[in-house]
Amino acid sequence: MDLAGGTRRATCRFAPDPLMSVEIFGYADGILTVKVAGKLTQPEIARAQQQAIGIITRHGKIRLLIIAENFQGWEGAGNWDDVSFQAEYDQHIERMAIVGDKRWEDLTLIFVAKGYRGFAIEYFLPEDLPKARDWLVKGS
């Protein structure tokens, strides 16, 4: 299944690691697709942010599609106060669509600081994945 959607121009694919809770899944047509599963840890999100920096450096502005499958929340340990990625790279993010179970919507939107970042963030249910892609592409 092509989670990134769209055509194959400027496509990058990454091999998923079943042991990691967050993985860069692919990049196509300006959309960076990230899969999150299990319990999210701060070191894993920091590693994914480093990969995203490489993509931003090569391609410029991006739109994020975050797909949470079997998500179990956040691990308490780690330096969650580190917002250096947001401070330096938010200017390169145009939109963020998060797809996940309804039970995680409120906490996830708090976690990603919806309303406090310089780009639009929306949450979609799994059955609305096509709507999430459309929202990222069309901006409506």
C-alpha positions as CSV (number, residue, x, y, z in Angstrom):
1,M,0.0,0.0,0.0
2,D,1.4,3.4,-0.9
3,L,0.9,5.4,2.3
4,A,2.5,8.5,0.9
5,G,0.1,8.7,-2.0
6,G,0.4,10.7,-5.1
7,T,2.8,10.1,-8.0
8,R,6.3,8.7,-7.8
9,R,8.2,11.9,-8.5
10,A,11.0,12.6,-6.0
11,T,10.2,9.5,-4.1
12,C,12.3,8.1,-1.2
13,R,11.5,4.8,0.5
14,F,12.8,3.6,3.8
15,A,12.9,0.1,5.0
16,P,10.6,-0.3,8.1
17,D,12.2,-1.5,11.3
18,P,9.7,-3.6,13.2
19,L,11.5,-2.9,16.5
20,M,11.1,0.9,16.3
21,S,8.0,2.8,17.4
22,V,8.5,5.6,14.9
23,E,9.7,5.2,11.3
24,I,10.0,7.5,8.3
25,F,8.0,5.4,5.8
26,G,8.6,7.5,2.6
27,Y,8.7,10.8,0.9
28,A,6.8,11.6,-2.3
29,D,5.4,14.8,-3.9
30,G,6.4,16.9,-0.9
31,I,4.7,14.6,1.7
32,L,6.9,12.9,4.3
33,T,5.0,9.9,5.7
34,V,5.9,8.7,9.2
35,K,4.5,5.6,10.8
36,V,4.1,5.4,14.6
37,A,3.3,2.2,16.5
38,G,3.5,0.9,20.0
39,K,4.9,3.2,22.7
40,L,6.7,6.3,21.4
41,T,10.1,7.0,23.0
42,Q,12.0,10.3,22.9
43,P,15.2,8.7,21.4
44,E,13.2,7.2,18.6
45,I,11.4,10.5,17.8
46,A,14.8,12.2,17.9
47,R,16.2,9.7,15.3
48,A,13.2,10.3,13.0
49,Q,13.7,14.0,13.4
50,Q,17.3,13.6,12.2
51,Q,16.1,11.7,9.1
52,A,13.5,14.4,8.5
53,I,16.2,17.1,8.6
54,G,18.0,15.3,5.8
55,I,14.8,15.3,3.7
56,I,14.1,18.9,4.4
57,T,17.7,19.8,3.5
58,R,17.4,18.0,0.2
59,H,13.8,18.9,-0.8
60,G,12.9,22.1,1.1
61,K,9.4,22.5,2.5
62,I,7.4,19.4,3.4
63,R,4.0,18.4,4.5
64,L,3.8,15.6,7.2
65,L,1.5,12.6,7.2
66,I,1.8,10.8,10.5
67,I,0.0,7.4,10.6
68,A,-0.4,5.9,14.1
69,E,-1.2,2.2,14.1
70,N,-1.5,0.2,17.3
71,F,-0.3,3.3,19.1
72,Q,0.1,2.9,22.9
73,G,1.1,6.3,24.0
74,W,4.4,7.9,25.1
75,E,7.1,6.5,27.3
76,G,7.8,8.8,30.3
77,A,11.6,8.7,30.2
78,G,13.6,11.0,27.9
79,N,14.2,14.6,27.2
80,W,10.7,15.6,26.0
81,D,11.5,19.2,26.8
82,D,13.8,19.4,23.8
83,V,12.0,21.6,21.2
84,S,15.1,22.4,19.1
85,F,13.7,20.6,16.1
86,Q,10.5,22.7,16.2
87,A,12.5,25.9,16.7
88,E,14.7,25.3,13.8
89,Y,12.6,23.3,11.3
90,D,9.0,24.3,11.8
91,Q,9.5,27.0,9.2
92,H,10.0,24.2,6.6
93,I,6.7,22.4,7.5
94,E,3.6,23.5,5.7
95,R,1.0,21.2,7.2
96,M,0.7,18.1,9.4
97,A,-2.0,15.5,9.2
98,I,-2.2,12.9,11.9
99,V,-4.2,9.7,11.3
100,G,-5.0,7.6,14.4
101,D,-7.6,6.1,16.7
102,K,-10.1,8.6,18.2
103,R,-9.0,7.8,21.8
104,W,-5.6,9.4,21.1
105,E,-6.8,12.5,19.4
106,D,-6.8,15.0,22.3
107,L,-3.5,13.9,23.8
108,T,-1.8,13.8,20.4
109,L,-3.0,17.3,19.4
110,I,-1.6,18.5,22.8
111,F,1.7,16.6,22.2
112,V,2.2,18.2,18.8
113,A,1.2,21.6,20.1
114,K,-1.7,22.3,17.7
115,G,-2.5,26.0,17.8
116,Y,1.0,27.0,18.9
117,R,3.0,26.1,15.8
118,G,3.2,28.1,12.6
119,F,1.4,25.6,10.4
120,A,-2.0,23.8,10.3
121,I,-2.4,20.5,12.1
122,E,-5.4,18.3,11.7
123,Y,-6.3,14.8,13.1
124,F,-8.1,12.2,11.1
125,L,-9.5,8.8,11.9
126,P,-8.0,5.7,10.1
127,E,-10.9,5.4,7.7
128,D,-10.3,9.0,6.7
129,L,-6.7,8.5,5.4
130,P,-7.7,9.5,1.9
131,K,-9.2,12.8,3.4
132,A,-5.9,13.4,5.3
133,R,-3.9,13.1,2.0
134,D,-6.3,15.4,0.2
135,W,-6.1,17.9,3.0
136,L,-2.3,17.9,2.8
137,V,-2.3,18.2,-1.0
138,K,-5.2,20.7,-1.5
139,G,-4.9,22.6,1.7
140,S,-8.6,22.5,2.4
